[in-house]
Amino acid sequence: MELKDLLGYENVVIQCHDNPDADALASGYAIKWFFEKNDKEARFIYRGRNKITKSNLLIMLEELQVPVEYVPEMDEEPDLLITVDCQYGQKNVTETKAKKIAIIDHHQKTVDVPELANIRSNVGSCSTVCWDMLKEAGLNANDNKELATALFYGLFTDTNRLSEVSHPLDRDMLDSLLVNKSIITEMVNSNLSFNELQITGKAILNYEYHETDKCLLIQAEECDPCILGVISDFALETENVDVVLAFYESPYEVKFSVRSCTKEVHANELAAFLADGLGGGGGHLLKAGGALRPELLTKSAKEVLEERLRLYYEKYLIIYAKNTTLDVSKMKRYDKLTQSLGAVKLADVFPIGTPINIRTLEGDVDTVIDEDAYLMIGVEGEIYPIKAEKLIRSYQLTNFVYNRVFEYEPRIKNTVTGEVKKVLAYAKTVLSTGNSFIFAKKLEQPVKIFTAWTEDKYYSGQVGDYIVVRADDEHDIYIVNGELFDRFYKPV
Ligand SMILES: [Mn+2]
């Protein structure tokens, strides 16, 4: 769905979830502004039992002139109701009767999605979704500085002060918004109420320490999710604590934050594992967060999280490739098949000497373009820089166009001028040359492997994936996805 699909309706109401947070307010603000820019009226409302009282939000309403109305009782039945930062039918949004429903959100889908919907579950905030939709509609949020500041603050608060941002679209928005920093500072420093300060203290007093895993489990009362970030960041500083899981349970949601300071646990992987099938989780290696849907839990959130935490720690065998030699007599020998991949000569995109930022789903890389700099697009769509010499050694260059579909098409920014170009227009097909032999076997237990090249970051392999070692280098051990293995290798 695009925003222009919403212009054909007369009586339009935008509604965010009850007890709105900054992201919900910024999102409704953005959509209302879209209607204004198209010379149409739309009301932006929130409902439920409580009027906003949190001081950072009161500052936001006042200083950023958020045009929202509190409407506990609603008589009219609009032609179009757009719910933002929530999904019509969820418990946290008071039901408003309407002839047509549209949904703009970034949470996991929990309802039957109507035809008018844009739900992007992996994006950090609904503000980001709205910002992207405005852009698609030809509008620039920076033309309204209060709105731009509100959108920034929406992402800021929904991702624990940006520490849990992981989607490149969120980073695109952060790069582009012009914000009023002094208002942000003011809101950030009115973030905790005295009540929440107490919740923080009480939660920390009730920690549970799992000594073998050096893991701290902390349950808080229902609170603003940002408190979980405050609690877990602080608790992680304790000696002999490597991982912190802080959470609260409410009838509407279970929210949690994960922090890790050990290279053997990636916070984002643990968060995704905790929420698997019950909600969603993600973030960075060191900081992550997530949510569970209470209606899917058969026991208390605490029991579920404790059990999953234990399973997570029991699950993996850890391998340090540098000091490991696998017994190849128990493995089969394979030859690598020819693969077709993509490559981009960076000097085709911007002139030699240009400092650039390459943005992909996996993260950002900064580099300077030289004659030999290429970008590889791997079989699974992963992007990494490669030098001409290595490229030519292992691949045969062709002049064929390269095409594939990405969840987020990688883009390259000239960091001096700010000009951004997408990579596909410059990509050519390359073919891998065969003749490299490996030994491989299927994993019977999940592993975390620190390869010889990445001593501070591991790759996870699950049962059914393959563990592989190069025939000519016993320490070059890595994991290959089980579903893709047959496409890459043939037995010899
Ligand atoms: Mn949100």
Residues whose N, C-alpha, C, O or C-beta is under 5 A from the ligand:
A	BS01	MN	D23 D85 S125 C126 D158
